[in-house]
Amino acid sequence: MTSERKTLSIGETLSGKRLDVGLTVAGATQSRSQAQKLVAEKKVWVNGEFEKVSYKLQLGDEILLEFTPPKKIDLVPYDFP
């Protein structure tokens, strides 16, 4: 499966927050643990550099996030007699 990329620009709302918290609050990840995993796998760049999850976001930071989208599941309803 191919990976996708998402770019975020940090504004005043996320400035001062930890990287993992910022990714979650911005909606880039579904949870802090997912954000922490992506950072540990070096799939998150801040201003072109890898940072730790504890990195404090600063106004104007550019974040590039690379992730594999979840598999799509086709659910077919069962027709009960």
C-alpha positions in Angstrom: 0.0 0.0 0.0 1.3 3.5 -0.8 2.0 6.1 1.8 0.5 9.6 1.8 1.9 12.8 3.0 0.3 15.6 4.9 1.8 19.1 5.6 0.9 21.3 8.6 1.9 24.8 9.4 1.9 25.7 13.1 -0.1 28.6 14.2 -0.7 30.3 17.5 -3.1 27.6 18.7 -0.5 24.8 18.6 2.6 26.9 19.4 4.2 25.6 22.7 2.6 22.2 22.5 4.5 18.9 22.3 4.9 17.5 18.8 2.7 14.4 19.6 0.0 16.5 21.1 0.1 19.0 18.2 -0.3 16.2 15.6 -3.3 14.9 17.5 -5.0 18.3 18.1 -4.5 19.2 14.5 -6.3 16.0 13.4 -3.2 14.6 11.6 -3.4 11.5 13.9 -6.2 9.8 15.8 -4.3 9.5 19.0 -1.1 10.6 20.8 0.2 7.0 20.7 -0.2 6.9 16.9 1.7 10.2 16.7 4.4 8.9 19.0 4.7 5.8 16.8 5.1 7.8 13.6 7.7 10.0 15.2 9.6 6.9 16.5 9.5 5.5 12.9 11.0 8.8 11.6 7.9 9.5 9.5 7.5 13.1 10.9 9.8 16.0 10.0 9.7 19.4 11.6 11.3 22.1 9.4 13.1 19.3 7.5 14.6 17.6 10.6 13.5 14.6 12.7 12.5 15.7 16.2 11.6 13.9 19.4 7.9 13.6 20.5 8.8 16.1 23.3 9.8 18.8 20.8 7.9 22.0 21.6 6.2 23.4 18.5 6.9 27.0 17.5 4.9 29.5 15.5 5.7 29.0 11.8 7.0 25.4 12.1 6.4 23.3 9.0 5.5 19.7 9.7 5.6 16.9 7.1 3.9 13.7 8.1 4.2 10.5 6.1 1.7 7.7 6.8 -0.1 4.7 5.4 -3.8 5.2 5.2 -6.0 2.5 6.8 -7.3 -0.2 4.6 -10.8 0.3 3.3 -13.2 -2.4 4.3 -16.3 -3.0 2.3 -19.1 -4.1 4.7 -22.0 -5.9 3.1 -25.2 -6.2 5.3 -26.4 -9.7 5.9 -30.1 -10.1 5.0 -31.5 -12.1 8.0 -34.6 -14.2 7.2 
